[in-house]
Amino acid sequence: MPESATDHISTDFVVTHPLDAEDTAITAAMRAMVSSTKGVSRGIEARGQFDAIMESVLPRDDVTIEVATLGGIPGIWVHPANWRWDEAILHLHGGWFNFGSAKAYRHLVGHIAARTGARAFIPDYRLAPEHPFPAATDDVLACYRGLAGNGVRRIALTGDSAGGNLALGLASRVTGEAVSTDATLVGVAVLSPVTDLTLSGATYDTRADADPFFTRPQVEALVHSYLGSADAKHPLASPLHSHLACHPSAFLSVTTKCCWTIRFDISVVQLPQASMPGSTCGWACRTGFPEASEDLRRQRKRWMPSVLSLPTGYRPS
């Protein structure tokens, strides 16, 4: 029987980044700003509000943006200076599978692309409820194949929240199903990934007050919108229940103020982790990268180029 993510538990690679005074102040201001919407049902009418939050990430002036289509999926390329044709990042945006867009995420991904020196594509994968599971998973696989079909030989996946879910699922699909391409999946970096759509984690209750954004009923509605009648334990829906033993090099960032990521924090397979006590879910995506997230950027900056430099055809042992 294939091993699940809960078969092995490792804490050897956990790095904790405490919040400093600046981070604490920004987190408190964010909590106050969103307090009135916690517990409020969020349908597709909230997409504009979600995109506006992500648009507020400070842009960089050393990247260029290009609207494009990859593998039949529309999206945006973010190009740093001196990028190379044979390597790329595929960033899968967050938004609980119901919100988010490539345009809204271009500034965040601009930071990732500039600091790694690799171009990045952000797909506008299909969103629920108009396009329920497995539409998004099929779209991101099409993008991966599109990268390989356009001469990219080294691919790294990044994603936040629901995008982290899709990135982990795509990694399992690429390695577990032996997707036939000439490209090598060299690494995965995820921020506050949604990993268990069965919502079995105790943190939905134990961290209910700590999470400034979501309540269990809100999350249940968003998950139902995405899954419909699909099984929440499907490995592409819940990476917690997938076969992770063959994953490439991976990096996981979690927080203590998020009601869902703690479930995965204690049940991963050899995933280096950066934990930010006191920070909110997806905080590094929204705060404009203050002091503690500077540490996270430095750590990810060291990790991403190292995996992109692995030889083509590399497979983890």
Secondary structure by P-SEA (a helix, b strand, c coil): cccccccccccccbbbbbbcaaaaaaaaaaaaaacccccccccccaaaaaaaaaacccccccbbbbbbccccbbbbbbbcccccccbbbbbbbbccccccccccaaaaaaaaaaaacbbbbbbbcccccccccaaaaaaaaaaaaaaaaacccbbbbbbccaaaaaaaaaaaaaaaacccccccccbbbbcccccccccccccccccccccccccaaaaaaaaaaccccccccccccccccccccccccbbbbbbccccccccccccccccbbbbbccccccccccccccaaaaaaaaaaaacaaaaaacccccccc
